[in-house]
Amino acid sequence: MNLYRYELNSTKKNELISIDDFLNDAIKKSKVKNGLAIVFTAHTTAGITINENCDDDVKSDLLYGLEKISPKRDEYKHFEENSDAHLKSSIIGASESIIIAENKPIMGRWQGLYFCEFDGARRRTIFIKILTD
């Protein structure tokens, strides 16, 4: 079926966690040569994104910028008091699609795939669906 499930534990309220290894593992297990990987998280306070994987300051800058865009506010009405996390999740999105060529994901030199935690620490699930030519 080429659907793979991975779990991770976030350790902070807001963090970006590299999931490149999950993607590479799914590609290896699927034995796909050329195709497409859809990476999805089924959480409303988390996201999936592609961004720079060389300088860790980029991750902290992204989290800082998202906090400026969507800070925790007393005016939010959601009873769980995590509307800021829901907004960040909507901004980032719950999925990414990555082209696979010659058994490898096509990514830019400085790109990495990240799970974005906005309401941790929690146990989270990531799904990767591999589509083949």
N, C-alpha and C positions, 0 to 999 in steps of 0.2 A: 504493500500500500504506500510505502515511502512517506509515512507520517511518523515523526520522531518527537518524543516528549522529554524535556529536560527540566530539572528543578534546581533552584539555587536558593540560598539564604542571604538576604540582604542584611546588613548590619547597622545601617544608619537610616534616618528619616529620608534623606535625600542623597542619592549616590548614583554614579554611572559604573556599571560592571561590564567588563569585556566578556562577550559571548562568542568570540571568534572560534574558540575551541569547539563549542556546540555545533556551529555551522560546519566546520571542517569534519567533525565526527559524522554528522548526518550525511554529508556528501560522500564520505568514505563508505559508510554502511550501505548507502543506496546504490553504490557502484555506477552512478550516473556519469556519463562523459560530458554531455552538453545538456543544459536545461535551465531550470529556474528554481530558486529556493525562496519560499515565502516564510518569513519568520514572524511569529505572532505571539502576543501575550494576552491572555484572557483576564486582564485585570483593569479596573477603571481608575486606578491610582498609580499606574506604571506605564511605561512606553518602551518602544524599540526605536533606535536611531543609528545612523551611520555618521561618524565624525572622526576627527583626528585621533590617531592612536600613538603618536610619538611623544607629545608633551602633555604630561598630566595636568598642567595648568589650564589646558583647554577644558578639561572636564570640570574643574572647579569654577572656571569662568562661566561655563554654560549653566551650571547650577546656580551661581550667583545671579546671572541675568534672568533666569526663570523665576527666581525668588523675587527679584525686583518687579517682574511683570505680574506675578501672582503670589503676593505675600499672604500669610495667614491674616484674616481680618475678622473682627468681631461682628461685622455686618452680615456675614454669610449665615444662611438659615439652616443649612444641612445639619441634622442632629449629630452626626459623627464628628463634626468640626474639622473635616479634612477637604473642604471644597477647594482649597488651594492646590491640593494634590490632584483632584479631578480636573481642574483647569490645566495644570501642567501636562497631564496625560493627554488631554484633547489637543493641546498645542503640538506636542511631539508626535502623537499617533501611536497606535497599537501594533503596527507592523511595518516591515520593509521587505522589498523584493530584490533579490540579488541574482544576477545572471551567472550561470556556471558554464565554463568552457574548459575543455581538457582536464576535467576532474577537479577544477579549482574555481573558487569564487572570483569573479572579476571585481576587484576593488582597486581604488587609487593607491598610490604608493604610501600615503599617510593615513588611509582610511581604516577604521575598525568598526565592528558591530557592537553596539552596547544595549544592555538592558538598563532602563532608567527607573530607579526607585524614587517615588515621591511620597511614600507613606509608610516607611519601614520602621523598624526592622521586621521582616516577614519572610515566610517561605513562599516562593513564587514559582510559577510554571511558564515555560516557553515551549511553543510548538514550532516545528520546522517541517514544512511540506515540500517535498522535492517533486518537481514536474520534469519529465523528460521529453526530448524531441520525439 
